[in-house]
Amino acid sequence: MQFQNRVALITGAGRGIGRATAQGFARAGASVVVNDIDERYAERTRDDITREGGRAIAVHADITVKGQVEKMIAEAEKAYGSIHILVNNAGIFSPMDFFDLDEETWDRTFSINMKGMFFCAQLVSKIMMENRYGRIINLASILAKIPFKKYVHYCASKAAVIQFTKALALILSEYGITVNAVAPGPTYTDMLNEVIKGDPDMEKIIIHGDAEQFRIGIPLRRIAQPEDQASMIRFLASEEAKHITGQLIYVDGGLSIF
């Protein structure tokens, strides 16, 4: 129960990595604020946590709207009194050819993947600064390092997350707050399903690689499960990681070796 008496807010916690992260924190004793833009998914995660005996509330909020983020944080404080851990997980991942990429898709990608993260970090860090304690973990991506033709907008947004993480770590370090980023490699989530779309050959390409797309593939020869990412997120939020800040950690089975 290493996170007993800690409150963790996870954005985009209705599915995938966010859901696994919320469940993992709850099992480790944290009180969890489950955020998702889709209320049904947020409530499902909350219900699964409480069914196991954990503590969780579901808060519907669009993190790209500052007023909704403020309301979400107010609900978290009302329920639990404070926020000690913020996991900026919410994001979108949509393939589009560069020459078909429109302004709306570009803006929506950056709004969710970057602006929403900024709103959450800015508002929650003020609470952490008062406590002189906090852990912020931002979700980047392997595609911030390895470019992928149909994801120029996504690659750019996740590269921005990395520098945002480093700059914020400098700002908050004097308050005892750590800020780090996790860069997942291919992970079995709804996002990856959009890439694979039931194509076993595409799954093989991801694992074993090819010259044009995933190069060397995944040296550990498996696609990650959401819990693989959640485990690293929990580590960075733990006391064992109290001297780690401003870092990017790839959880990708070795895909980023070169």
C-alpha contacts under 8 A as a table, 3 or more apart, distances in Angstrom:
res1	aa1	res2	aa2	distance
1	M	4	Q	5.50
1	M	27	R	7.41
1	M	28	A	4.43
1	M	29	G	4.64
1	M	30	A	7.83
2	Q	28	A	5.75
2	Q	29	G	6.48
2	Q	238	S	7.54
3	F	6	R	5.28
3	F	25	F	7.06
3	F	28	A	5.57
3	F	29	G	4.90
3	F	30	A	4.79
3	F	238	S	7.62
4	Q	28	A	7.05
4	Q	29	G	4.30
4	Q	30	A	5.11
4	Q	31	S	7.69
5	N	29	G	7.39
5	N	30	A	6.37
5	N	31	S	7.36
6	R	29	G	7.70
6	R	30	A	5.10
6	R	31	S	6.29
6	R	83	I	7.39
6	R	84	H	5.87
6	R	85	I	7.44
7	V	30	A	5.58
7	V	31	S	4.76
7	V	32	V	5.83
7	V	33	V	7.48
7	V	80	Y	7.02
7	V	82	S	6.73
7	V	83	I	5.01
7	V	84	H	5.27
7	V	85	I	6.20
8	A	22	A	7.95
8	A	25	F	7.34
8	A	30	A	6.47
8	A	31	S	6.24
8	A	32	V	4.93
8	A	33	V	6.10
8	A	83	I	6.22
8	A	84	H	6.09
8	A	85	I	4.48
8	A	86	L	5.86
8	A	87	V	7.50
9	L	32	V	5.96
9	L	33	V	4.60
9	L	34	V	6.44
9	L	35	N	7.36
9	L	76	A	7.97
9	L	83	I	6.94
9	L	85	I	6.14
9	L	86	L	4.94
9	L	87	V	6.20
10	I	13	A	5.75
10	I	18	G	6.53
10	I	21	T	7.58
10	I	22	A	6.48
10	I	32	V	7.53
10	I	33	V	6.27
10	I	34	V	5.70
10	I	35	N	6.03
10	I	86	L	6.08
10	I	87	V	4.74
10	I	88	N	6.34
10	I	89	N	6.62
11	T	18	G	6.83
11	T	34	V	6.72
11	T	35	N	4.72
11	T	36	D	6.04
11	T	87	V	6.44
11	T	88	N	5.58
11	T	89	N	5.27
11	T	90	A	5.13
12	G	15	R	7.02
12	G	18	G	5.58
12	G	19	R	7.65
12	G	34	V	7.71
12	G	35	N	5.63
12	G	36	D	4.51
12	G	37	I	7.07
12	G	88	N	7.94
12	G	89	N	5.68
12	G	90	A	4.06
12	G	91	G	7.22
13	A	16	G	7.46
13	A	17	I	7.36
13	A	18	G	3.86
13	A	19	R	4.37
13	A	20	A	7.78
13	A	21	T	7.46
13	A	22	A	6.40
13	A	34	V	5.54
13	A	35	N	5.57
13	A	36	D	5.73
13	A	41	Y	7.89
13	A	42	A	6.40
13	A	45	T	7.26
13	A	89	N	7.45
13	A	90	A	7.46
14	G	18	G	6.51
14	G	19	R	5.24
14	G	34	V	7.24
14	G	35	N	7.08
14	G	36	D	5.59
14	G	38	D	7.43
14	G	40	R	7.93
14	G	41	Y	4.35
14	G	42	A	4.46
14	G	43	E	7.64
14	G	44	R	7.13
14	G	45	T	5.80
15	R	18	G	5.93
15	R	19	R	4.76
15	R	20	A	7.66
15	R	41	Y	6.74
15	R	45	T	7.84
15	R	189	T	7.76
15	R	190	D	7.88
16	G	19	R	5.40
16	G	20	A	6.39
16	G	188	Y	7.66
16	G	189	T	4.98
16	G	190	D	6.79
16	G	226	P	5.96
17	I	20	A	5.16
17	I	21	T	6.01
17	I	89	N	7.63
17	I	189	T	7.27
17	I	226	P	4.62
17	I	227	E	6.97
17	I	229	Q	6.62
17	I	230	A	6.45
18	G	21	T	5.00
18	G	22	A	6.15
18	G	89	N	5.99
18	G	90	A	7.48
18	G	230	A	7.76
19	R	22	A	5.17
19	R	23	Q	6.23
19	R	45	T	6.33
20	A	23	Q	5.18
20	A	24	G	6.03
20	A	226	P	5.91
20	A	227	E	5.60
20	A	230	A	6.02
21	T	24	G	5.07
21	T	25	F	6.20
21	T	226	P	7.96
21	T	227	E	7.10
21	T	229	Q	7.83
21	T	230	A	4.59
21	T	231	S	7.64
21	T	233	I	7.32
21	T	234	R	7.58
22	A	25	F	5.34
22	A	26	A	6.23
22	A	32	V	6.46
22	A	33	V	7.95
22	A	34	V	6.81
22	A	45	T	7.75
23	Q	26	A	5.14
23	Q	27	R	6.19
23	Q	45	T	7.58
23	Q	49	I	6.07
24	G	27	R	5.17
24	G	28	A	6.29
24	G	227	E	7.96
24	G	230	A	6.91
24	G	231	S	7.68
24	G	234	R	7.65
25	F	28	A	5.02
25	F	29	G	6.48
25	F	30	A	5.39
25	F	31	S	7.76
25	F	32	V	7.12
25	F	234	R	6.94
26	A	29	G	5.17
26	A	30	A	4.85
26	A	31	S	6.18
26	A	32	V	6.22
26	A	49	I	6.73
26	A	54	G	5.42
26	A	55	R	6.51
26	A	56	A	7.54
27	R	30	A	7.32
27	R	54	G	6.53
29	G	54	G	7.25
30	A	54	G	7.96
30	A	55	R	7.25
31	S	54	G	7.40
31	S	55	R	4.96
31	S	56	A	5.72
31	S	80	Y	7.45
32	V	55	R	6.21
32	V	56	A	4.55
32	V	57	I	6.52
33	V	56	A	5.73
33	V	57	I	5.19
33	V	58	A	6.09
33	V	59	V	6.90
33	V	76	A	6.47
34	V	42	A	5.86
34	V	43	E	7.95
34	V	45	T	7.21
34	V	46	R	6.53
34	V	56	A	6.82
34	V	57	I	5.98
34	V	58	A	4.70
34	V	59	V	5.99
35	N	42	A	5.98
35	N	58	A	6.00
35	N	59	V	4.94
35	N	60	H	5.74
35	N	61	A	6.61
36	D	39	E	6.23
36	D	41	Y	6.95
36	D	42	A	5.33
36	D	58	A	7.99
36	D	59	V	6.91
36	D	60	H	5.48
36	D	61	A	6.26
36	D	62	D	7.47
36	D	90	A	7.75
37	I	42	A	7.94
37	I	60	H	5.56
37	I	61	A	5.32
37	I	62	D	5.26
37	I	63	I	7.83
38	D	41	Y	5.68
38	D	42	A	6.53
38	D	60	H	6.72
39	E	42	A	5.08
39	E	43	E	6.09
39	E	58	A	7.68
39	E	59	V	7.42
39	E	60	H	5.25
40	R	43	E	5.24
40	R	44	R	6.19
41	Y	44	R	5.01
41	Y	45	T	6.33
42	A	45	T	5.32
42	A	46	R	6.22
42	A	58	A	5.41
42	A	59	V	7.01
42	A	60	H	7.11
43	E	46	R	4.93
43	E	47	D	5.95
43	E	57	I	7.98
43	E	58	A	5.47
44	R	47	D	5.12
44	R	48	D	6.18
45	T	48	D	5.17
45	T	49	I	6.26
45	T	58	A	7.94
46	R	49	I	5.17
46	R	50	T	6.23
46	R	56	A	5.49
46	R	57	I	5.96
46	R	58	A	5.80
47	D	50	T	5.18
47	D	51	R	5.91
48	D	51	R	5.10
48	D	52	E	6.49
49	I	52	E	5.32
49	I	53	G	6.63
49	I	54	G	5.19
49	I	55	R	6.77
49	I	56	A	6.58
50	T	53	G	4.90
50	T	54	G	4.72
50	T	55	R	5.77
50	T	56	A	6.48
51	R	54	G	7.21
57	I	79	A	7.98
59	V	72	M	6.26
59	V	75	E	7.66
60	H	72	M	7.56
61	A	68	Q	5.50
61	A	69	V	6.47
61	A	72	M	6.51
62	D	65	V	5.79
62	D	68	Q	6.19
62	D	69	V	7.14
63	I	66	K	6.73
63	I	68	Q	6.63
63	I	69	V	5.54
63	I	112	I	7.08
63	I	116	G	4.73
63	I	117	M	7.54
63	I	119	F	7.21
63	I	120	C	7.21
64	T	69	V	7.87
64	T	111	S	6.00
64	T	112	I	5.88
64	T	115	K	6.24
64	T	116	G	4.49
64	T	119	F	7.47
65	V	68	Q	5.46
65	V	69	V	6.49
65	V	116	G	7.49
66	K	69	V	5.03
66	K	70	E	6.20
66	K	119	F	6.19
67	G	70	E	5.07
67	G	71	K	6.28
68	Q	71	K	5.00
68	Q	72	M	6.10
69	V	72	M	4.97
69	V	73	I	6.23
69	V	119	F	7.06
69	V	120	C	6.53
70	E	73	I	5.24
70	E	74	A	6.19
70	E	123	L	7.32
71	K	74	A	5.01
71	K	75	E	6.23
72	M	75	E	5.17
72	M	76	A	6.31
73	I	76	A	4.99
73	I	77	E	6.20
73	I	123	L	7.96
73	I	124	V	7.34
74	A	77	E	5.15
74	A	78	K	6.08
75	E	78	K	5.02
75	E	79	A	6.15
76	A	79	A	5.20
76	A	80	Y	5.97
76	A	81	G	7.17
76	A	82	S	7.06
76	A	83	I	7.29
77	E	80	Y	5.23
77	E	81	G	4.28
77	E	82	S	4.90
77	E	83	I	6.97
78	K	81	G	5.76
80	Y	83	I	7.76
82	S	127	I	7.18
83	I	86	L	7.42
83	I	124	V	7.16
83	I	127	I	6.97
83	I	128	M	7.12
84	H	128	M	6.50
84	H	133	Y	6.95
84	H	134	G	4.96
84	H	135	R	6.43
85	I	134	G	5.85
85	I	135	R	4.78
85	I	136	I	5.90
85	I	137	I	7.97
85	I	237	A	6.78
86	L	121	A	7.58
86	L	124	V	7.43
86	L	135	R	6.31
86	L	136	I	4.80
86	L	137	I	6.30
87	V	136	I	5.93
87	V	137	I	4.84
87	V	138	N	5.94
87	V	139	L	7.69
87	V	233	I	7.90
88	N	117	M	5.83
88	N	120	C	7.52
88	N	121	A	7.92
88	N	136	I	7.58
88	N	137	I	6.20
88	N	138	N	4.74
88	N	139	L	6.08
89	N	138	N	6.43
89	N	139	L	5.29
90	A	112	I	7.10
90	A	113	N	6.83
90	A	117	M	7.99
91	G	109	T	7.77
91	G	112	I	5.68
91	G	113	N	4.80
92	I	109	T	6.35
92	I	112	I	6.88
92	I	113	N	6.69
92	I	154	Y	7.96
92	I	191	M	7.84
93	F	109	T	7.68
93	F	151	Y	7.91
93	F	154	Y	6.39
93	F	191	M	6.28
94	S	151	Y	7.16
94	S	154	Y	7.62
95	P	150	K	5.21
95	P	151	Y	5.46
95	P	195	V	7.97
96	M	100	D	6.57
96	M	101	L	6.00
96	M	150	K	5.00
96	M	151	Y	6.34
97	D	100	D	5.23
97	D	101	L	6.10
97	D	149	K	7.28
97	D	150	K	4.89
97	D	151	Y	7.55
98	F	101	L	5.05
98	F	149	K	7.52
98	F	150	K	6.41
98	F	151	Y	7.79
98	F	152	V	6.69
101	L	105	T	6.74
101	L	106	W	7.08
102	D	105	T	5.53
102	D	106	W	6.36
103	E	106	W	5.08
103	E	107	D	6.00
104	E	107	D	5.21
104	E	108	R	6.00
105	T	108	R	5.14
105	T	109	T	6.06
106	W	109	T	5.30
106	W	110	F	6.40
106	W	153	H	5.83
107	D	110	F	5.27
107	D	111	S	5.84
108	R	111	S	4.91
108	R	112	I	6.19
109	T	112	I	5.57
109	T	113	N	5.86
109	T	114	M	7.90
109	T	153	H	6.80
109	T	154	Y	6.63
109	T	157	S	7.10
110	F	113	N	5.14
110	F	114	M	5.15
110	F	115	K	6.40
110	F	153	H	7.77
110	F	154	Y	7.92
110	F	157	S	5.62
111	S	114	M	5.68
111	S	115	K	4.68
111	S	116	G	6.13
112	I	115	K	5.97
112	I	116	G	5.15
112	I	117	M	7.40
113	N	116	G	6.42
113	N	117	M	6.57
113	N	157	S	6.28
113	N	158	K	7.15
113	N	161	V	7.95
114	M	117	M	5.13
114	M	118	F	6.23
114	M	157	S	6.41
114	M	158	K	7.76
114	M	160	A	7.29
114	M	161	V	6.52
115	K	118	F	4.95
115	K	119	F	6.30
116	G	119	F	5.16
116	G	120	C	6.27
117	M	120	C	5.25
117	M	121	A	6.02
117	M	138	N	7.76
118	F	121	A	5.21
118	F	122	Q	5.90
119	F	122	Q	5.29
119	F	123	L	6.22
120	C	123	L	5.46
120	C	124	V	5.90
121	A	124	V	5.32
121	A	125	S	5.64
121	A	136	I	7.56
122	Q	125	S	5.47
122	Q	126	K	6.78
123	L	126	K	5.61
123	L	127	I	7.32
124	V	127	I	5.37
124	V	128	M	6.50
125	S	128	M	4.79
125	S	129	M	5.92
125	S	134	G	7.58
125	S	172	L	7.92
126	K	129	M	5.07
126	K	130	E	6.50
127	I	130	E	5.32
127	I	131	N	6.54
128	M	131	N	4.99
128	M	132	R	5.78
128	M	133	Y	5.38
128	M	134	G	5.18
128	M	175	Y	7.98
128	M	177	I	7.16
129	M	132	R	4.74
129	M	133	Y	6.60
129	M	134	G	7.71
129	M	172	L	7.68
129	M	175	Y	5.71
129	M	177	I	7.55
130	E	133	Y	7.93
131	N	134	G	7.72
132	R	175	Y	4.81
132	R	176	G	5.49
132	R	177	I	6.87
133	Y	175	Y	6.58
133	Y	176	G	5.15
133	Y	177	I	5.18
134	G	176	G	6.87
134	G	177	I	4.49
134	G	178	T	6.43
135	R	177	I	5.73
135	R	178	T	5.10
135	R	179	V	6.13
135	R	236	L	7.60
135	R	237	A	5.45
136	I	177	I	7.59
136	I	178	T	6.22
136	I	179	V	4.70
136	I	180	N	6.43
136	I	237	A	7.45
137	I	179	V	5.86
137	I	180	N	5.03
137	I	181	A	5.36
137	I	182	V	7.10
137	I	233	I	6.72
137	I	236	L	7.24
137	I	237	A	7.47
138	N	161	V	7.27
138	N	165	T	7.05
138	N	179	V	7.68
138	N	180	N	6.29
138	N	181	A	4.55
138	N	182	V	6.35
139	L	161	V	7.56
139	L	181	A	5.64
139	L	182	V	5.17
139	L	183	A	6.09
139	L	184	P	7.65
140	A	144	A	7.01
140	A	158	K	5.04
140	A	159	A	7.19
140	A	161	V	5.87
140	A	162	I	6.56
140	A	181	A	6.21
140	A	182	V	5.76
140	A	183	A	4.56
140	A	184	P	7.02
141	S	144	A	5.50
141	S	145	K	7.78
141	S	155	C	7.92
141	S	158	K	6.00
141	S	159	A	7.98
141	S	182	V	7.30
141	S	183	A	4.05
141	S	184	P	5.07
141	S	185	G	6.52
141	S	250	Y	7.95
142	I	145	K	5.63
142	I	146	I	6.17
142	I	183	A	5.39
142	I	184	P	5.74
142	I	185	G	5.08
142	I	186	P	7.92
142	I	250	Y	7.03
142	I	252	D	7.32
142	I	256	S	7.13
143	L	146	I	4.72
143	L	147	P	5.54
143	L	148	F	6.74
143	L	154	Y	7.68
143	L	155	C	5.20
143	L	158	K	7.24
143	L	159	A	7.97
143	L	185	G	7.98
144	A	147	P	6.90
144	A	155	C	4.97
144	A	156	A	6.74
144	A	157	S	7.88
144	A	158	K	5.22
144	A	159	A	4.49
145	K	155	C	7.90
145	K	159	A	7.39
145	K	256	S	7.63
146	I	256	S	7.64
147	P	151	Y	7.72
147	P	152	V	7.40
147	P	155	C	6.45
148	F	151	Y	5.56
148	F	152	V	6.82
148	F	155	C	7.40
148	F	213	Q	6.76
149	K	152	V	6.34
151	Y	154	Y	5.12
151	Y	155	C	5.91
152	V	155	C	5.16
152	V	156	A	6.13
153	H	156	A	5.27
153	H	157	S	6.23
154	Y	157	S	5.12
154	Y	158	K	6.20
155	C	158	K	5.37
155	C	159	A	6.16
156	A	159	A	5.12
156	A	160	A	6.33
157	S	160	A	5.15
157	S	161	V	6.59
158	K	161	V	4.95
158	K	162	I	6.81
159	A	162	I	5.41
159	A	163	Q	7.04
160	A	163	Q	5.49
160	A	164	F	6.10
161	V	164	F	5.01
161	V	165	T	6.04
161	V	181	A	7.91
162	I	165	T	5.15
162	I	166	K	6.48
162	I	181	A	6.75
162	I	248	L	6.94
163	Q	166	K	5.11
163	Q	167	A	6.18
164	F	167	A	5.28
164	F	168	L	6.02
165	T	168	L	5.23
165	T	169	A	6.06
165	T	179	V	6.18
165	T	180	N	6.07
165	T	181	A	6.47
165	T	246	G	6.08
165	T	247	Q	7.77
166	K	169	A	5.11
166	K	170	L	6.56
166	K	179	V	7.45
166	K	180	N	7.50
166	K	246	G	4.47
166	K	247	Q	6.94
167	A	170	L	5.30
167	A	171	I	6.51
167	A	246	G	7.61
168	L	171	I	5.01
168	L	172	L	6.15
168	L	179	V	6.78
168	L	246	G	7.76
169	A	172	L	5.36
169	A	173	S	5.75
169	A	177	I	7.64
169	A	178	T	6.13
169	A	179	V	4.88
169	A	180	N	7.36
169	A	245	T	6.12
169	A	246	G	5.01
170	L	173	S	5.45
170	L	246	G	7.34
171	I	174	E	7.31
172	L	175	Y	5.55
172	L	176	G	7.03
172	L	177	I	5.54
172	L	178	T	7.10
172	L	179	V	7.86
173	S	176	G	5.40
173	S	177	I	5.43
173	S	178	T	6.33
173	S	245	T	7.92
174	E	177	I	7.40
178	T	242	K	7.17
178	T	243	H	7.95
178	T	244	I	6.87
178	T	245	T	4.91
178	T	246	G	7.31
179	V	245	T	5.22
179	V	246	G	5.56
179	V	247	Q	7.63
180	N	236	L	7.31
180	N	244	I	7.66
180	N	245	T	5.49
180	N	246	G	5.06
180	N	247	Q	5.03
180	N	248	L	6.12
181	A	246	G	7.58
181	A	247	Q	6.19
181	A	248	L	4.72
181	A	249	I	6.34
182	V	229	Q	7.74
182	V	232	M	7.51
182	V	233	I	7.08
182	V	248	L	5.73
182	V	249	I	4.95
182	V	250	Y	5.95
182	V	251	V	7.02
183	A	248	L	6.81
183	A	249	I	5.94
183	A	250	Y	4.61
183	A	251	V	6.08
183	A	252	D	7.64
184	P	187	T	7.07
184	P	229	Q	6.54
184	P	250	Y	5.93
184	P	251	V	4.94
184	P	252	D	5.61
185	G	223	I	7.95
185	G	224	A	7.28
185	G	250	Y	7.19
185	G	251	V	5.99
185	G	252	D	3.95
185	G	253	G	7.28
185	G	255	L	7.07
186	P	192	L	6.90
186	P	206	I	7.63
186	P	223	I	5.76
186	P	224	A	6.23
186	P	252	D	6.73
187	T	192	L	6.56
187	T	223	I	5.59
187	T	224	A	4.42
187	T	225	Q	5.45
187	T	226	P	6.25
188	Y	191	M	7.91
188	Y	192	L	5.93
188	Y	193	N	7.18
188	Y	223	I	6.73
188	Y	224	A	6.27
188	Y	225	Q	5.44
188	Y	226	P	6.55
189	T	192	L	5.30
189	T	193	N	6.34
189	T	225	Q	7.93
189	T	226	P	7.09
190	D	193	N	4.94
190	D	194	E	6.47
191	M	194	E	5.31
191	M	195	V	7.01
192	L	195	V	5.10
192	L	196	I	6.26
193	N	196	I	5.01
193	N	197	K	5.32
193	N	198	G	7.21
194	E	197	K	5.29
196	I	199	D	5.36
196	I	200	P	7.45
196	I	202	M	5.64
196	I	203	E	6.21
199	D	202	M	5.39
199	D	203	E	6.67
200	P	203	E	5.03
200	P	204	K	6.31
201	D	204	K	5.03
201	D	205	I	6.24
202	M	205	I	4.97
202	M	206	I	6.31
203	E	206	I	5.19
203	E	207	I	6.37
204	K	207	I	5.13
204	K	208	H	5.77
204	K	209	G	7.49
205	I	208	H	5.28
205	I	209	G	4.79
205	I	210	D	6.13
205	I	214	F	7.06
205	I	217	G	7.10
206	I	209	G	5.43
206	I	214	F	5.93
206	I	217	G	5.68
206	I	218	I	7.10
206	I	223	I	7.95
207	I	217	G	4.94
207	I	218	I	5.01
207	I	219	P	7.85
207	I	221	R	5.55
207	I	222	R	6.05
207	I	223	I	6.67
208	H	216	I	6.69
208	H	217	G	4.43
208	H	218	I	6.24
208	H	219	P	7.86
208	H	221	R	6.92
209	G	213	Q	7.04
209	G	214	F	4.73
209	G	215	R	4.92
209	G	216	I	4.87
209	G	217	G	3.58
209	G	218	I	7.14
210	D	213	Q	5.75
210	D	214	F	5.61
210	D	215	R	4.89
210	D	216	I	6.73
210	D	217	G	7.03
211	A	214	F	6.95
211	A	215	R	4.87
211	A	216	I	7.76
212	E	215	R	6.44
214	F	217	G	5.19
216	I	219	P	7.34
216	I	255	L	6.95
217	G	221	R	7.73
217	G	255	L	6.04
218	I	221	R	5.15
218	I	222	R	6.65
218	I	223	I	7.57
218	I	252	D	7.31
218	I	253	G	5.59
218	I	254	G	5.83
218	I	255	L	4.85
219	P	253	G	6.10
219	P	254	G	5.41
219	P	255	L	6.49
220	L	253	G	5.13
220	L	254	G	6.62
221	R	253	G	7.44
222	R	253	G	7.33
223	I	253	G	7.66
224	A	228	D	6.13
224	A	229	Q	7.76
224	A	252	D	7.13
224	A	253	G	7.42
225	Q	228	D	5.44
225	Q	229	Q	7.33
226	P	229	Q	5.45
226	P	230	A	6.30
227	E	230	A	4.67
227	E	231	S	5.94
228	D	231	S	5.42
228	D	232	M	6.91
228	D	251	V	7.47
229	Q	232	M	5.44
229	Q	233	I	6.38
229	Q	251	V	6.48
230	A	233	I	4.98
230	A	234	R	6.16
231	S	234	R	5.19
231	S	235	F	6.26
232	M	235	F	4.97
232	M	236	L	6.28
232	M	251	V	7.71
233	I	236	L	5.26
233	I	237	A	6.37
234	R	237	A	5.03
234	R	238	S	6.19
235	F	238	S	5.08
235	F	240	E	6.99
235	F	241	A	6.41
236	L	240	E	7.72
236	L	241	A	5.25
236	L	242	K	7.74
236	L	244	I	7.62
237	A	241	A	6.81
237	A	242	K	7.93
238	S	241	A	5.59
238	S	242	K	6.89
239	E	242	K	5.01
240	E	243	H	7.93
241	A	244	I	5.39
242	K	245	T	7.90
244	I	247	Q	6.97
250	Y	256	S	7.31
251	V	254	G	7.75
252	D	255	L	5.52
252	D	256	S	6.98
254	G	257	I	5.41
255	L	258	F	7.58
